[in-house]
Amino acid sequence: MLKCREVSEQMSDYIDGEVSAIRRARLALHLLMCGHCRRFFHQMRLITQVVGRQESSDLRLHDEQAGRMAEQIRRDAAQKAEATDNNNRRGEPDHE
């Protein structure tokens, strides 16, 4: 099973459909089992949709702003993944 950190690192490619069928299945299975990563997936997908809508209506985010948003999301996900990994090492469950 994939670790939360691996999932967070591959989330953009997963959303963009740029992962192999096997990798996609593994990511989907993890998302079914892990509430933290599922929430992260929904946040990333929402951002992708919002940015897409803004681009289609000519209200583009500046690259710098989008980069800061994405970096903050990555940092938050990495912190949650690290906490989850630490909980796993202590024997605490990370899935809801």
N, C-alpha and C positions, 0 to 999 in steps of 0.2 A: 504494500500500500504506500502511496506517495505521502510524504510529510507535508505539513502545511506550508513550510517555507518553499518547497518545490512548486506547490500549487500557485502560491502568490507570484513566484518568479515567472511562471508560464501563463498567467491569466490573460494578458493582452493577446498573446498568440492564440490562446483558446477562443477568446471572444471573436477574434478576426478570422477564425477557421484555418489557422496556419499551423496546425499540429496534425500528426499522423492519426489515422483512425484508432490505432491501439492507444496512443497517448491520450486522445480525446476521450476514449472509454474509461481510462484510468482516472483522468481528471473528473469526469462526470460521476464516477463511483465515489470519489473522495468528496465531491460536493454534496452528494446524497447523504453522506455520513457525518459531515462536519459543518456545524452551524456557523462557525466563525468564517470559514472559507466561503460558505454559501452567501453570507452577508457581503463579504468582500466582492464576490462575483456580481451580485446584484448592484452594488455601488459602482463597480467598474462599467457594467453594462449600461447603467443609467447615465453615467458621464459620457460614454460613447454615443448614446442616443441624443443627449443634449447638445454635444458638440456637433453632431451630424445635422441636427435641426438648425443650429445657429449658422452653420456653414451654408445650408441650403437657403437660408433667408438673408444671406450676406451680413450677418452679425457675427463675424469671426472672432474667436478668442485670440489674443496675441499668443504667439508661440511661448513666450516667457511665462505668461500666466498659466497656460495649459501645462507647461513643464513643471511649474511649482505645484499645481494641483496633483499631477500624477506622482511627483516625488513625495508629497505629503501622504498620499494614499499608500504608496510603496512602503514608506517608513512606518505608517500605522500597521500595515499588514505584517511587516517584518517583526515589529514589536509583539504583535499578537501571536505570530508564529513562534517566536522565541519563547514567549510565556507558555504557549501550548507545549512546545518541546520540553521545557523545564518541568511542566506539570507531568508530562509523560514519564520523564526520568524519575519523578517522585512517586509514580504510580497513580496519579490522579487522571481521570478521564478528560479528554479534550472534546469529545463529541457530545452533542445534545441528544 
